[in-house]
Amino acid sequence: MTSSLSAGEYLRIVTTSQPRRRVLVTGGGSFLGDYIAAALVAEGADVTLLVRPGAEDHLGGLAERVRWATADVWNPASLRGRRAPINASCIPSAA
């Protein structure tokens, strides 16, 4: 049986049935990454964004509502010393 839930309905079910959820979203500063992060924040999640160097200016008002770090997932050296929030879900955006 397939689910007919929209993404927003699914997020609402997941975030309301669990304590405040910690989520790491890659692709911050991109259209898709920022959209996903904003939707999660609206649902009450504690969001950390991984932002590619140079894309920090694209965060706009979202920068004040989430934690964010500058790094590039394709450059392992930029990830050294960083770690995902403990017990966090990770949502890689395709941006």
Residue pairs with C-beta under 8 A, 6 or more apart in sequence:
3 10
5 13
7 39
8 39
11 39
11 40
11 43
12 43
14 21
15 21
15 40
15 43
15 44
15 45
16 43
16 44
20 44
20 45
20 46
21 40
21 44
21 45
21 46
21 89
22 45
22 46
22 48
22 85
22 86
22 87
22 88
22 89
23 40
23 45
23 46
23 47
23 48
23 88
23 89
23 90
23 91
24 47
24 48
24 49
24 50
24 84
24 85
24 88
24 89
24 90
24 91
25 33
25 36
25 37
25 40
25 47
25 48
25 49
25 50
25 90
25 91
25 92
25 93
26 33
26 49
26 50
26 73
26 90
26 91
26 92
26 93
27 33
27 36
27 50
27 52
27 92
27 93
27 94
27 95
28 34
28 37
28 49
28 50
28 51
28 52
28 55
28 59
28 62
28 66
28 68
29 49
29 51
29 52
29 55
29 56
29 57
29 58
29 59
30 52
30 55
30 58
30 93
30 95
31 95
32 93
32 94
32 95
33 49
33 93
33 95
34 49
34 58
34 59
34 60
34 62
36 91
36 93
37 47
37 49
37 62
37 66
38 62
40 47
40 91
41 47
41 62
41 65
41 66
46 85
47 65
47 66
47 67
48 66
48 67
48 68
48 69
48 84
48 85
48 88
49 59
49 62
49 66
49 67
49 68
49 69
50 68
50 69
50 71
50 73
51 59
51 68
51 69
51 70
51 71
52 70
52 71
52 72
53 70
53 71
53 72
53 78
56 63
56 68
56 70
59 68
69 82
70 78
71 78
71 79
71 82
72 78
72 79
73 79
73 92
84 90
